[in-house]
Amino acid sequence: MDTKMLDISGLPMFYCGLFKIWNVFKKQNKGCRTVHWLLEEPLVYGGRLDISGVTVPALSRTLVSSGIVTLRELVNVEGSDLSRAEDLAVCMGLRSLRVVNQLLHSWRSALTSEEHVQLMDYQRTETGPAEDKPFPWLNMAPDLDGCAGPLLECRSEGEMDFGSVSGKLLYRACVKVLNKKKLSGRVDTPWRSVLGFNADVKPEWTHCINHR
């Protein structure tokens, strides 16, 4: 989901700050390991299953007003095979079954073959997440937006696993991405050009001594 599309003006400052930090990172969903989290995939606001490009005016608004904003809610109406166009048409207040079938086809096409199998095995009696339902694999990286330089090099920060990243590494990534414009193009030490250090030499006094 593209959280930049959300209206967070009514949230407390703490949560607004969380969204601010979240929005400066690029995220890549590596896939849902369980059907529970697959069913929590949003259908709106730039999510992987957001099909707003389909020719349906104000699709996201219609889904929100119909109470169908996640794949779980869609499956509860449509069934695991996402094929009951009549039921969805009634729920969304749409008259054209052709348009509804077009929507369903787009959602089915957005799912992988593995996810289709997961849906077919889905049982509505499933409860909330448990210890055996791990969070989806999610990789994060600072969104430097074209900024670059020695002080913005992202080695370990270039691909962080959301589920296991350390606080120290995440803090270092936040410092870089929040100060990217100030750090862009800056050298890590003025002595590099004076002493002719190569780019792979770190600014340590031991190197200065060796160059005397």
Buried (B, 14 or more C-beta within 10 A) or exposed (E): BEBEEBEBEEEEEEEEEBEEEEBBBEBEBEEBBBBBBBBEBBBBBBBBBBBBEEEBEEBBEBBBEBEBBBBBBBBBBBBBEBEBBEBBBEBBEBEEEEBBBBBBBBBBEBBEEEBBEBBEEBEEEBEEEEEEBBEBBBBBBBBBEEBEBBBBEBEEBEEBEBEEBEEEEBEBBBBBBBEBEEBBEEBBBEBBEEBEBEEEEEBEEEBBEEEE
